[in-house]
Amino acid sequence: MAVTMSDVLRKIKQTEREAARQLSDAKDEASKIVTDARKKSAELLSKASEESVSNTQATLDSARDEASKSADKVLKEGSKTVDSISAMANKNESKAVDHILKTMSSL
């Protein structure tokens, strides 16, 4: 069985075509991998952004609740203080009037 030059050339050409096909397939696969990676990256970025907005909103809601509770507490304490001062003023009103009348009478 003798191998001729044309058989060798045919085999080389066949091998080159197979290598070109494999290279093309590899490029297609690499392109698909890059496309899938970009898609996954965009999805992860979107998800992270949504989670960030959600976490920020939760933090803001919590801060608003705490501020509201604190404001209510200050309002209640202030109201108690005003009521106490008002009660004390009402209690001392007659003494103040008597004192003013005595002072004016002694003039």
LUMLO-976891 format. One record per residue (C-alpha): z, x, y. Coordinates in steps of 0.2 Angstrom, whole numbers. Example, Ala and Ser with C-alpha at 12.3 -4.5 7.8 and 13.67 -1.06 7.14 Angstrom:
2
+-------+-------+-------+
|    c3 |    c1 |    c2 |
+-------+-------+-------+
|    39 |    62 |   -22 |
|    36 |    68 |    -5 |
+-------+-------+-------+
***
This chain:
107
+-------+-------+-------+
|    c3 |    c1 |    c2 |
+-------+-------+-------+
|     0 |     0 |     0 |
|    -6 |     9 |    15 |
|    -1 |     4 |    32 |
|   -15 |     5 |    45 |
|   -14 |     8 |    63 |
|   -19 |   -10 |    67 |
|    -4 |   -16 |    56 |
|     8 |    -4 |    66 |
|     1 |   -11 |    83 |
|     2 |   -29 |    77 |
|    20 |   -26 |    72 |
|    24 |   -17 |    89 |
|    16 |   -32 |    98 |
|    26 |   -44 |    88 |
|    42 |   -35 |    91 |
|    38 |   -35 |   110 |
|    35 |   -53 |   110 |
|    51 |   -56 |   101 |
|    61 |   -45 |   113 |
|    53 |   -54 |   128 |
|    58 |   -71 |   120 |
|    76 |   -65 |   117 |
|    77 |   -58 |   135 |
|    71 |   -75 |   142 |
|    83 |   -84 |   131 |
|    97 |   -72 |   137 |
|    92 |   -75 |   155 |
|    92 |   -94 |   153 |
|   109 |   -93 |   145 |
|   116 |   -82 |   159 |
|   109 |   -94 |   171 |
|   118 |  -109 |   162 |
|   134 |   -99 |   162 |
|   134 |   -96 |   180 |
|   129 |  -114 |   184 |
|   143 |  -120 |   173 |
|   156 |  -108 |   181 |
|   151 |  -113 |   199 |
|   153 |  -132 |   194 |
|   170 |  -128 |   186 |
|   175 |  -118 |   201 |
|   170 |  -132 |   213 |
|   180 |  -145 |   202 |
|   195 |  -134 |   202 |
|   194 |  -131 |   221 |
|   192 |  -150 |   224 |
|   207 |  -153 |   212 |
|   218 |  -140 |   221 |
|   213 |  -147 |   238 |
|   218 |  -165 |   232 |
|   234 |  -159 |   225 |
|   238 |  -149 |   241 |
|   235 |  -165 |   251 |
|   245 |  -175 |   240 |
|   260 |  -162 |   240 |
|   259 |  -161 |   259 |
|   259 |  -180 |   261 |
|   274 |  -181 |   249 |
|   283 |  -167 |   259 |
|   279 |  -177 |   275 |
|   285 |  -193 |   268 |
|   301 |  -185 |   262 |
|   304 |  -177 |   280 |
|   301 |  -194 |   288 |
|   314 |  -202 |   277 |
|   327 |  -188 |   280 |
|   323 |  -189 |   299 |
|   325 |  -208 |   299 |
|   341 |  -207 |   289 |
|   348 |  -194 |   301 |
|   342 |  -205 |   316 |
|   351 |  -220 |   309 |
|   367 |  -210 |   306 |
|   366 |  -204 |   324 |
|   363 |  -221 |   331 |
|   378 |  -228 |   321 |
|   389 |  -215 |   327 |
|   383 |  -217 |   345 |
|   385 |  -236 |   344 |
|   403 |  -233 |   337 |
|   407 |  -221 |   352 |
|   400 |  -234 |   364 |
|   410 |  -248 |   357 |
|   426 |  -237 |   357 |
|   423 |  -233 |   375 |
|   419 |  -251 |   380 |
|   435 |  -257 |   371 |
|   445 |  -244 |   379 |
|   438 |  -248 |   396 |
|   441 |  -267 |   393 |
|   459 |  -263 |   388 |
|   462 |  -252 |   403 |
|   453 |  -263 |   415 |
|   468 |  -273 |   420 |
|   479 |  -258 |   422 |
|   465 |  -250 |   434 |
|   465 |  -266 |   444 |
|   484 |  -266 |   446 |
|   484 |  -248 |   451 |
|   470 |  -251 |   464 |
|   480 |  -266 |   471 |
|   496 |  -257 |   471 |
|   488 |  -242 |   480 |
|   479 |  -254 |   493 |
|   496 |  -264 |   495 |
|   505 |  -248 |   499 |
|   493 |  -243 |   513 |
+-------+-------+-------+
***
